[in-house]
C-alpha cells in the first residue's frame, strides 16, 4: 500500500514522504490516526506541486538549522547530577535532562529529537548525543555529566 505521510512517523519517514507499508498498518493505524493518506494519482500531483512550492522555504530552514548546529558545536554543556561511590548516579540522565540543559543555554530543542548514544546515563563522565535539527541536519553533540558540588 502506497501512502503519503502527513506528519513525521518514527522509523518510517518524514512529512510529505511517499512510503510503501503493509496494508494493515496503513489501513488500521496510519490513515485512521491522520498520519497518512492514500497515494492516489491526484494526491501525488498535489504533493508534487506542494513540494515545488516548499522548496525555497525548505532551503531556508536547512540553512537556519545549519547555523544552529554550528553554534551548538561551540557549546559546552555540563549536567550536574547526584553521584554515589565510583561516580555512579542516583537515578539517570536522559534526553529530557539534556533538553532542559540546552533550553537553559538558549536552544529550544524538543526531547524527541535528541538521542543519547547508549541510552540512559548511569555514571558521571563525557557522553555524546545525536541531535536532529532538521531532516537533513543532524549533529553529534558532546556533553558531560558532572557530580553536584557537596554541601
C-alpha positions in Angstrom: 0.0 0.0 0.0 1.4 3.3 -1.0 0.8 6.3 1.3 1.7 10.0 1.6 2.7 10.9 5.1 1.0 13.9 6.6 3.4 14.1 9.6 6.8 12.6 10.7 6.4 9.0 11.7 9.2 7.4 13.7 11.1 4.7 11.8 9.0 5.2 8.7 9.6 8.7 7.2 9.1 12.4 7.3 6.1 14.6 6.3 5.3 14.5 2.6 7.3 11.3 2.0 5.8 8.7 -0.3 6.1 5.4 1.6 5.1 1.8 1.0 3.7 -0.1 4.0 1.8 -3.2 4.7 -2.0 -2.9 4.1 -3.0 -3.5 7.7 -0.5 -0.9 9.1 -1.8 1.7 6.7 -5.5 0.9 6.8 -5.7 0.3 10.6 -3.2 2.7 12.1 -1.7 5.4 9.8 -4.9 6.5 8.0 -7.3 6.5 11.0 -4.7 8.4 13.1 -4.5 11.1 10.4 -0.8 10.4 9.9 -1.1 9.5 6.2 -3.4 9.5 3.1 -3.7 7.1 0.2 -1.3 7.9 -2.6 -3.7 8.2 -5.5 -2.6 9.7 -8.8 -4.3 13.0 -8.0 -2.8 13.1 -4.5 0.6 12.6 -6.0 0.1 15.5 -8.3 -0.9 17.7 -5.4 2.1 16.6 -3.4 4.5 17.3 -6.3 3.1 20.9 -6.6 3.3 21.4 -2.8 6.9 20.2 -2.7 7.8 22.5 -5.6 6.3 25.5 -3.7 8.0 24.5 -0.4 11.5 24.0 -1.9 12.5 27.6 -1.2 11.2 27.6 2.4 12.9 24.2 2.9 16.3 25.7 1.7 16.0 28.5 4.3 15.1 26.0 7.0 18.1 23.9 6.3 20.4 27.0 6.4 18.9 28.1 9.7 19.3 24.6 11.1 22.9 24.5 10.0 23.6 27.8 11.8 22.1 26.4 15.0 24.2 23.3 14.5 27.4 25.4 14.3 26.5 27.3 17.4 25.7 24.0 19.2 29.1 22.6 18.4 30.7 25.6 20.2 28.6 25.0 23.3 29.8 23.1 26.3 27.1 21.5 28.4 27.7 20.1 31.9 24.8 18.4 33.6 25.1 18.2 37.4 23.8 15.1 39.0 23.9 13.4 42.4 26.6 10.7 42.5 27.4 8.0 44.9 30.5 5.8 45.0 32.6 5.3 41.9 30.8 8.1 40.1 27.6 6.1 39.9 24.5 8.3 39.6 21.4 8.3 41.8 18.9 7.8 39.1 19.9 8.5 35.5 20.4 11.3 33.0 18.2 11.1 29.9 17.3 13.1 26.8 14.8 15.1 28.9 17.7 16.3 31.1 19.8 17.2 28.1 16.9 19.1 26.5 16.4 21.0 29.8 20.2 21.9 29.8 20.0 23.1 26.2 16.9 25.1 27.0 18.8 26.8 29.8 21.6 27.6 27.4 19.1 29.2 25.0 18.4 26.4 22.5 14.8 25.2 22.4 15.1 21.6 21.1 12.4 19.1 21.7 13.4 15.9 23.6 12.2 13.6 20.9 14.9 14.9 18.5 17.6 14.1 21.0 19.0 10.5 21.1 21.7 9.8 23.7 24.1 7.1 22.4 23.8 4.1 24.6 20.5 5.1 26.2 20.1 6.5 29.7 23.3 7.5 31.5 24.2 5.9 34.9 27.7 7.2 35.5 29.4 10.6 35.5 31.7 11.4 32.6 31.7 12.6 29.0 28.9 11.4 26.6 27.6 12.0 23.1 24.1 12.5 21.8 22.7 12.8 18.3 20.5 15.9 17.8 18.3 16.2 14.8 17.6 19.8 14.0 16.1 19.1 10.5 15.5 16.1 8.4 18.8 16.9 6.6 20.8 18.3 9.6 21.9 16.0 12.4 24.9 16.6 14.6 26.8 14.6 17.3 26.8 16.7 20.4 29.2 16.1 23.2 28.3 16.8 26.8 29.4 15.9 30.3 27.7 14.6 33.4 29.4 16.0 36.5 28.9 15.4 40.2 26.9 18.0 42.1 29.0 20.0 44.5 28.8 18.7 48.0 27.3 20.9 50.7 
